[in-house]
Amino acid sequence: MEYKEIKKLMDEMGNSKLTEMEIEFQDGIKIKMKKDSDKIQNVPMIQPQVMPVSNVPQVPVQEVNVNNTNVVENKKQEVEGKTVKSPMVGTFYSKSSPSSEPFVKIGSKVKKGDTLCIIEAMKLMNEIESEYDGEIVDILVKDEEMVDYGKPLFVIK
């Protein structure tokens, strides 16, 4: 069977209501054609689910007049220094294993390249190294806390 004949068969099947055709010739050539042009495949779209906030009891707020001279304000002092931010989304670990000591503590001296923590992402443990020389002034996340990309982890002075 020649190309022109095969092409003619394809055109005729395309114009017909046939959806499937199989031909076997005596010389051993087999032709099988299937047409699915009328079928539109619907792929379900996954919608993000919004989880409702759990029922948190509402506490009534009472207005209280307080003499300003009796109030002691606790202002959190801004910590100055360079911030090390998370380079990825994952789980923050301050130590290599539950029984070992943390990589760094507040007051620890670090050099550029020292390991500060581990962030687990997709079952891979990624060591996060210091980008700066200095002293750890503040640790801004807790052990086993989820962190996002760009979340501040440490302050180094």
N, CA, C and O of each residue as an XYZ file, in Angstrom:
628
protein
N       0.849     -1.169      0.000
C       0.000      0.000      0.000
C       0.898      1.235      0.000
O       1.869      1.314      0.752
N       0.561      2.178     -0.840
C       1.371      3.368     -0.990
C       0.889      4.481     -0.060
O      -0.205      4.441      0.505
N       1.763      5.467      0.064
C       1.489      6.599      0.942
C       0.203      7.328      0.550
O      -0.583      7.706      1.418
N      -0.014      7.527     -0.750
C      -1.204      8.238     -1.214
C      -2.477      7.508     -0.809
O      -3.474      8.134     -0.448
N      -2.438      6.183     -0.870
C      -3.611      5.388     -0.489
C      -3.872      5.482      1.018
O      -5.020      5.583      1.450
N      -2.794      5.447      1.813
C      -2.934      5.575      3.271
C      -3.486      6.950      3.615
O      -4.363      7.075      4.469
N      -2.977      7.977      2.954
C      -3.432      9.354      3.178
C      -4.913      9.479      2.839
O      -5.666     10.138      3.556
N      -5.332      8.839      1.733
C      -6.736      8.882      1.328
C      -7.619      8.207      2.375
O      -8.700      8.705      2.691
N      -7.159      7.063      2.920
C      -7.899      6.375      3.987
C      -8.058      7.277      5.219
O      -9.130      7.341      5.820
N      -6.977      7.965      5.580
C      -7.022      8.858      6.749
C      -8.021      9.989      6.523
O      -8.794     10.322      7.421
N      -8.008     10.581      5.333
C      -8.928     11.676      5.027
C     -10.376     11.198      5.050
O     -11.246     11.873      5.599
N     -10.635     10.035      4.456
C     -11.994      9.507      4.424
C     -12.484      9.167      5.836
O     -13.652      9.386      6.156
N     -11.596      8.634      6.677
C     -12.005      8.330      8.048
C     -12.276      9.615      8.826
O     -13.198      9.673      9.639
N     -11.467     10.642      8.571
C     -11.668     11.924      9.240
C     -13.001     12.549      8.894
O     -13.595     13.231      9.730
N     -13.485     12.334      7.684
C     -14.763     12.894      7.249
C     -15.945     11.991      7.583
O     -17.096     12.407      7.452
N     -15.675     10.763      8.014
C     -16.762      9.822      8.315
C     -17.093      9.854      9.809
O     -16.453     10.545     10.602
N     -18.135      9.066     10.161
C     -18.545      8.965     11.568
C     -17.822      7.818     12.274
O     -18.070      7.562     13.452
N     -16.951      7.144     11.578
C     -16.193      6.052     12.192
C     -15.255      6.608     13.263
O     -14.690      7.690     13.101
N     -15.096      5.876     14.336
C     -14.161      6.306     15.375
C     -12.947      5.402     15.440
O     -11.910      5.786     15.980
N     -13.072      4.195     14.890
C     -11.948      3.262     14.938
C     -12.010      2.346     13.723
O     -13.088      1.948     13.280
N     -10.823      2.016     13.186
C     -10.769      1.149     12.014
C      -9.453      0.376     12.058
O      -8.401      0.914     12.402
N      -9.548     -0.909     11.697
C      -8.354     -1.748     11.651
C      -8.422     -2.572     10.366
O      -9.409     -3.260     10.102
N      -7.356     -2.487      9.577
C      -7.304     -3.209      8.297
C      -6.028     -4.042      8.276
O      -4.948     -3.571      8.633
N      -6.183     -5.313      7.841
C      -5.022     -6.182      7.680
C      -5.031     -6.709      6.245
O      -5.989     -7.342      5.803
N      -3.937     -6.429      5.528
C      -3.825     -6.853      4.137
C      -3.135     -8.216      4.055
O      -2.484     -8.655      5.003
N      -3.293     -8.878      2.896
C      -2.728    -10.213      2.707
C      -1.210    -10.216      2.730
O      -0.596    -11.227      3.071
N      -0.600     -9.098      2.373
C       0.868     -9.054      2.357
C       1.464     -8.799      3.753
O       2.675     -8.622      3.881
N       0.611     -8.778      4.811
C       1.092     -8.626      6.191
C       1.043     -7.217      6.740
O       1.355     -7.013      7.913
N       0.666     -6.240      5.942
C       0.582     -4.857      6.410
C      -0.701     -4.680      7.207
O      -1.782     -5.084      6.777
N      -0.558     -4.072      8.369
C      -1.702     -3.794      9.232
C      -1.805     -2.285      9.424
O      -0.798     -1.610      9.639
N      -3.013     -1.766      9.347
C      -3.264     -0.347      9.594
C      -4.362     -0.258     10.633
O      -5.429     -0.852     10.482
N      -4.094      0.482     11.678
C      -5.086      0.680     12.735
C      -5.202      2.179     12.967
O      -4.207      2.856     13.227
N      -6.428      2.694     12.870
C      -6.668      4.124     13.073
C      -7.763      4.289     14.120
O      -8.725      3.522     14.171
N      -7.589      5.300     14.944
C      -8.565      5.585     15.990
C      -8.745      7.094     16.049
O      -7.773      7.848     16.061
N     -10.004      7.524     16.086
C     -10.303      8.952     16.078
C     -11.003      9.311     17.378
O     -12.037      8.730     17.707
N     -10.433     10.288     18.137
C     -11.023     10.761     19.382
C     -11.253     12.262     19.339
O     -11.264     12.910     20.385
N     -11.435     12.823     18.165
C     -11.522     14.272     18.037
C     -12.785     14.841     18.666
O     -12.790     16.000     19.081
N     -13.861     14.054     18.746
C     -15.113     14.571     19.314
C     -15.113     14.530     20.840
O     -15.925     15.190     21.488
N     -14.209     13.761     21.396
C     -14.160     13.644     22.851
C     -13.269     14.724     23.415
O     -12.130     14.893     22.980
N     -13.789     15.458     24.390
C     -12.993     16.470     25.083
C     -12.736     15.927     26.474
O     -13.661     15.597     27.216
N     -11.490     15.844     26.802
C     -11.123     15.281     28.094
C     -11.138     16.386     29.138
O     -10.398     17.364     29.039
N     -11.987     16.214     30.133
C     -12.061     17.190     31.219
C     -11.110     16.771     32.322
O     -11.234     15.688     32.894
N     -10.172     17.635     32.607
C      -9.224     17.379     33.681
C      -9.708     18.152     34.893
O      -9.842     19.374     34.823
N      -9.973     17.478     36.001
C     -10.463     18.215     37.172
C      -9.403     19.171     37.689
O      -8.228     18.821     37.795
N      -9.828     20.362     38.004
C      -8.917     21.378     38.522
C      -8.951     21.322     40.037
O     -10.020     21.340     40.647
N      -7.789     21.256     40.628
C      -7.708     21.171     42.078
C      -7.843     22.574     42.655
O      -7.061     23.472     42.340
N      -8.828     22.741     43.486
C      -9.068     24.035     44.127
C      -8.391     24.025     45.497
O      -8.501     23.046     46.235
N      -7.697     25.103     45.837
C      -7.104     25.154     47.174
C      -8.208     25.193     48.218
O      -9.222     25.872     48.053
N      -7.991     24.464     49.275
C      -8.989     24.431     50.338
C      -8.592     25.392     51.436
O      -7.445     25.417     51.883
N      -9.548     26.170     51.855
C      -9.321     27.104     52.946
C      -9.832     26.446     54.210
O     -11.010     26.107     54.315
N      -8.948     26.271     55.155
C      -9.327     25.637     56.410
C      -9.856     26.707     57.365
O      -9.212     27.739     57.551
N     -11.023     26.472     57.972
C     -11.550     27.468     58.902
C     -10.708     27.519     60.173
O     -10.131     26.520     60.602
N     -10.659     28.688     60.749
C      -9.934     28.861     62.005
C     -10.733     28.153     63.086
O     -11.959     28.256     63.137
N     -10.029     27.435     63.947
C     -10.723     26.718     65.011
C     -11.454     27.720     65.901
O     -11.098     28.896     65.978
N     -12.458     27.226     66.550
C     -13.262     28.098     67.399
C     -12.445     28.558     68.595
O     -12.237     27.814     69.554
N     -11.992     29.784     68.516
C     -11.230     30.377     69.606
C     -12.203     31.190     70.428
O     -12.898     32.048     69.885
N     -12.269     30.942     71.730
C     -13.229     31.691     72.538
C     -12.908     33.183     72.505
O     -11.754     33.591     72.634
N     -13.936     33.969     72.333
C     -13.781     35.414     72.313
C     -13.749     35.928     73.759
O     -14.641     35.640     74.557
N     -12.733     36.672     74.064
C     -12.596     37.241     75.401
C     -13.055     38.692     75.321
O     -12.537     39.465     74.515
N     -14.022     39.062     76.149
C     -14.477     40.446     76.100
C     -13.368     41.398     76.547
O     -12.625     41.111     77.486
N     -13.273     42.522     75.865
C     -12.263     43.513     76.178
C     -12.913     44.600     77.020
O     -13.945     45.163     76.654
N     -12.290     44.879     78.149
C     -12.804     45.937     79.005
C     -11.866     47.125     78.937
O     -10.643     46.983     78.930
N     -12.465     48.287     78.888
C     -11.668     49.498     78.862
C     -11.337     49.880     80.292
O     -12.229     49.985     81.133
N     -10.076     50.085     80.566
C      -9.634     50.417     81.912
C      -8.834     51.709     81.840
O      -7.937     51.854     81.010
N      -9.169     52.635     82.714
C      -8.403     53.875     82.786
C      -7.261     53.675     83.772
O      -7.480     53.324     84.932
N      -6.047     53.901     83.301
C      -4.881     53.709     84.142
C      -4.118     55.020     84.190
O      -3.966     55.708     83.181
N      -3.652     55.343     85.354
C      -2.841     56.552     85.521
C      -1.493     56.286     84.870
O      -0.835     55.302     85.206
N      -1.070     57.135     83.953
C       0.160     56.940     83.190
C       1.399     56.847     84.055
O       2.384     56.243     83.631
N       1.396     57.420     85.249
C       2.589     57.372     86.091
C       2.800     55.992     86.694
O       3.913     55.671     87.110
N       1.756     55.167     86.753
C       1.884     53.834     87.337
C       2.202     52.759     86.298
O       2.447     51.605     86.651
N       2.199     53.128     85.043
C       2.409     52.151     83.981
C       3.881     52.108     83.620
O       4.503     53.137     83.354
N       4.429     50.900     83.616
C       5.799     50.709     83.181
C       5.724     50.058     81.804
O       5.174     48.969     81.643
N       6.279     50.739     80.830
C       6.227     50.211     79.476
C       7.408     49.288     79.225
O       8.559     49.609     79.521
N       7.082     48.147     78.676
C       8.135     47.195     78.298
C       8.301     47.283     76.788
O       7.526     46.698     76.031
N       9.292     48.000     76.371
C       9.571     48.115     74.942
C      10.675     47.140     74.585
O      11.722     47.084     75.231
N      10.416     46.383     73.550
C      11.452     45.473     73.085
C      12.495     46.303     72.343
O      12.198     46.998     71.371
N      13.699     46.207     72.827
C      14.765     46.967     72.189
C      15.069     46.335     70.835
O      15.146     45.114     70.698
N      15.240     47.201     69.841
C      15.603     46.688     68.533
C      17.045     46.206     68.574
O      17.945     46.916     69.022
N      17.240     44.996     68.100
C      18.567     44.403     68.100
C      19.254     44.817     66.804
O      18.733     44.592     65.712
N      20.407     45.413     66.938
C      21.155     45.838     65.766
C      22.110     44.733     65.346
O      22.673     44.029     66.184
N      22.282     44.593     64.065
C      23.202     43.600     63.548
C      22.769     43.149     62.175
O      21.847     43.709     61.583
N      23.436     42.140     61.679
C      23.139     41.589     60.360
C      22.222     40.383     60.538
O      22.442     39.551     61.418
N      21.198     40.297     59.702
C      20.206     39.231     59.818
C      20.517     38.120     58.825
O      20.754     38.375     57.645
N      20.511     36.888     59.318
C      20.636     35.710     58.455
C      19.218     35.222     58.205
O      18.481     34.910     59.140
N      18.844     35.159     56.922
C      17.486     34.759     56.557
C      17.482     33.362     55.964
O      18.489     32.882     55.443
N      16.330     32.724     56.055
C      16.182     31.373     55.519
C      16.245     31.393     53.994
O      15.523     32.157     53.354
N      17.100     30.560     53.412
C      17.196     30.508     51.950
C      16.147     29.590     51.310
O      16.108     29.446     50.088
N      15.293     28.967     52.143
C      14.313     28.013     51.624
C      13.174     27.824     52.612
O      13.228     28.310     53.742
N      12.158     27.124     52.179
C      11.038     26.748     53.025
C      11.361     25.383     53.624
O      11.831     24.491     52.919
N      11.113     25.219     54.915
C      11.377     23.924     55.536
C      11.230     23.982     57.041
O      10.629     24.908     57.586
N      11.784     22.985     57.705
C      11.729     22.891     59.161
C      13.096     23.234     59.733
O      14.113     22.683     59.311
N      13.112     24.151     60.699
C      14.337     24.646     61.326
C      14.774     23.694     62.434
O      13.969     23.305     63.280
N      16.045     23.325     62.426
C      16.627     22.521     63.507
C      17.896     23.218     63.978
O      18.765     23.560     63.176
N      17.992     23.424     65.284
C      19.151     24.121     65.842
C      20.323     23.175     66.104
O      21.438     23.625     66.366
N      20.072     21.863     66.034
C      21.141     20.886     66.299
C      21.033     19.722     65.332
O      19.990     19.500     64.717
N      22.124     18.983     65.206
C      22.173     17.902     64.225
C      21.379     16.668     64.636
O      20.944     15.901     63.777
N      21.185     16.468     65.937
C      20.366     15.361     66.424
C      19.740     15.789     67.748
O      20.230     16.719     68.388
N      18.671     15.126     68.165
C      18.006     15.538     69.403
C      18.899     15.495     70.641
O      18.670     16.243     71.592
N      19.912     14.631     70.642
C      20.769     14.496     71.822
C      22.010     15.389     71.781
O      22.727     15.497     72.775
N      22.265     16.027     70.639
C      23.485     16.839     70.531
C      23.226     18.288     70.939
O      22.083     18.709     71.120
N      24.322     19.036     71.080
C      24.254     20.451     71.448
C      23.864     21.283     70.225
O      24.167     20.897     69.096
N      23.195     22.423     70.437
C      22.879     23.298     69.302
C      24.160     23.781     68.614
O      25.212     23.896     69.243
N      24.048     24.059     67.314
C      25.197     24.572     66.573
C      25.672     25.889     67.180
O      26.872     26.090     67.368
N      24.729     26.793     67.488
C      25.070     28.089     68.082
C      24.045     28.442     69.159
O      22.915     27.954     69.152
N      24.468     29.295     70.075
C      23.600     29.843     71.121
C      23.781     31.353     71.099
O      24.685     31.862     70.438
N      22.928     32.066     71.816
C      23.114     33.507     71.929
C      24.446     33.733     72.640
O      24.701     33.169     73.704
N      25.275     34.555     72.041
C      26.603     34.830     72.574
C      27.709     34.042     71.888
O      28.888     34.319     72.105
N      27.347     33.061     71.060
C      28.354     32.268     70.344
C      29.063     33.134     69.310
O      28.438     33.944     68.626
N      30.370     32.952     69.209
C      31.163     33.627     68.182
C      31.144     32.753     66.938
O      31.389     31.549     67.012
N      30.853     33.364     65.793
C      30.813     32.611     64.539
C      31.679     33.297     63.488
O      31.914     34.505     63.528
N      32.137     32.490     62.562
C      32.899     32.993     61.425
C      32.119     32.651     60.159
O      31.282     31.749     60.158
N      32.398     33.369     59.102
C      31.750     33.112     57.827
C      32.013     31.659     57.432
O      33.159     31.210     57.404
N      30.934     30.928     57.126
C      31.053     29.521     56.750
C      30.720     28.548     57.866
O      30.539     27.359     57.607
N      30.634     29.032     59.125
C      30.255     28.156     60.234
C      28.784     27.747     60.092
O      27.956     28.546     59.654
N      28.461     26.504     60.461
C      27.083     26.026     60.394
C      26.289     26.645     61.538
O      26.693     26.579     62.699
N      25.156     27.247     61.192
C      24.283     27.870     62.193
C      23.112     26.966     62.564
O      22.696     26.921     63.722
N      22.587     26.250     61.575
C      21.413     25.409     61.809
C      21.244     24.470     60.617
O      22.049     24.468     59.685
N      20.187     23.682     60.672
C      19.805     22.805     59.567
C      18.365     23.134     59.217
O      17.531     23.325     60.102
N      18.076     23.199     57.923
C      16.695     23.329     57.472
C      16.384     22.099     56.632
O      17.034     21.823     55.623
N      15.365     21.369     57.085
C      14.938     20.168     56.360
C      13.908     20.583     55.318
O      12.886     21.187     55.646
N      14.181     20.257     54.076
C      13.260     20.537     52.981
C      13.144     19.284     52.128
O      14.142     18.814     51.581
N      11.964     18.749     52.011
C      11.700     17.553     51.205
C      12.623     16.396     51.610
O      13.219     15.739     50.757
N      12.729     16.165     52.883
C      13.522     15.063     53.453
C      15.024     15.234     53.252
O      15.783     14.292     53.478
N      15.465     16.411     52.834
C      16.891     16.694     52.696
C      17.308     17.654     53.800
O      16.641     18.659     54.043
N      18.407     17.343     54.463
C      18.927     18.193     55.529
C      19.942     19.166     54.925
O      20.986     18.753     54.420
N      19.624     20.456     54.983
C      20.462     21.497     54.397
C      21.119     22.305     55.506
O      20.431     22.964     56.286
N      22.447     22.260     55.581
C      23.161     23.053     56.588
C      23.184     24.509     56.133
O      23.559     24.815     55.001
N      22.775     25.400     57.034
C      22.789     26.824     56.752
C      24.029     27.405     57.409
O      24.228     27.283     58.617
N      24.858     28.040     56.589
C      26.135     28.569     57.068
C      26.045     30.072     57.264
O      25.255     30.759     56.616
N      26.871     30.561     58.170
C      26.926     31.987     58.447
C      27.492     32.740     57.254
O      28.453     32.306     56.621
N      26.880     33.867     56.966
C      27.368     34.721     55.892
C      28.286     35.803     56.443
O      28.910     36.545     55.685
N      28.364     35.889     57.781
C      29.096     36.976     58.425
C      29.966     36.445     59.566
O      29.720     35.362     60.096
N      30.982     37.222     59.933
C      31.757     36.993     61.146
C      31.088     37.805     62.252
O      30.585     38.900     61.999
N      31.078     37.279     63.466
C      30.523     38.057     64.571
C      30.007     37.196     65.698
O      30.435     36.056     65.882
N      29.077     37.758     66.452
C      28.506     37.100     67.627
C      27.001     36.982     67.437
O      26.353     37.921     66.976
N      26.441     35.816     67.797
C      24.993     35.604     67.715
C      24.338     36.458     68.798
O      24.561     36.250     69.990
N      23.528     37.421     68.362
C      22.854     38.326     69.294
C      21.442     37.825     69.589
O      20.938     37.985     70.701
N      20.806     37.215     68.581
C      19.437     36.746     68.775
C      19.164     35.573     67.845
O      19.640     35.533     66.710
N      18.382     34.612     68.354
C      17.887     33.498     67.550
C      16.385     33.727     67.439
O      15.674     33.721     68.443
N      15.910     33.926     66.225
C      14.547     34.399     66.006
C      13.512     33.299     65.776
O      12.325     33.594     65.637
N      13.940     32.038     65.732
C      13.006     30.924     65.542
C      13.280     29.837     66.568
O      14.371     29.748     67.131
N      12.273     29.018     66.798
C      12.390     27.912     67.753
C      12.723     26.626     67.005
O      12.467     26.499     65.808
N      13.289     25.692     67.727
C      13.634     24.401     67.156
C      12.374     23.721     66.621
O      11.326     23.768     67.265
N      12.468     23.095     65.456
C      11.403     22.368     64.770
C      10.273     23.277     64.284
O       9.164     22.807     64.029
N      10.550     24.577     64.157
C       9.558     25.520     63.647
C       9.634     25.553     62.122
O      10.717     25.470     61.543
N       8.480     25.676     61.484
C       8.436     25.828     60.027
C       8.891     27.232     59.672
O       8.474     28.206     60.299
N       9.750     27.333     58.663
C      10.230     28.640     58.212
C       9.939     28.798     56.729
O       9.945     27.828     55.971
N       9.686     30.032     56.331
C       9.454     30.357     54.935
C      10.727     30.927     54.339
O      11.670     31.266     55.054
N      10.738     31.027     53.022
C      11.859     31.652     52.336
C      11.953     33.108     52.785
O      10.961     33.837     52.766
N      13.144     33.523     53.186
C      13.372     34.907     53.586
C      13.051     35.219     55.036
O      13.217     36.361     55.465
N      12.594     34.231     55.808
C      12.281     34.482     57.214
C      13.581     34.687     57.986
O      14.507     33.887     57.849
N      13.668     35.748     58.800
C      14.869     35.968     59.598
C      15.083     34.842     60.613
O      14.159     34.455     61.329
N      16.312     34.322     60.665
C      16.639     33.229     61.581
C      17.523     33.691     62.726
O      17.251     33.379     63.885
N      18.589     34.438     62.409
C      19.588     34.859     63.391
C      19.928     36.322     63.181
O      19.799     36.861     62.082
N      20.369     36.957     64.275
C      20.955     38.298     64.180
C      22.384     38.168     64.651
O      22.639     37.669     65.747
N      23.319     38.614     63.828
C      24.749     38.538     64.138
C      25.289     39.967     64.210
O      25.073     40.780     63.311
N      25.994     40.246     65.299
C      26.552     41.586     65.495
C      28.060     41.529     65.336
O      28.732     42.552     65.460
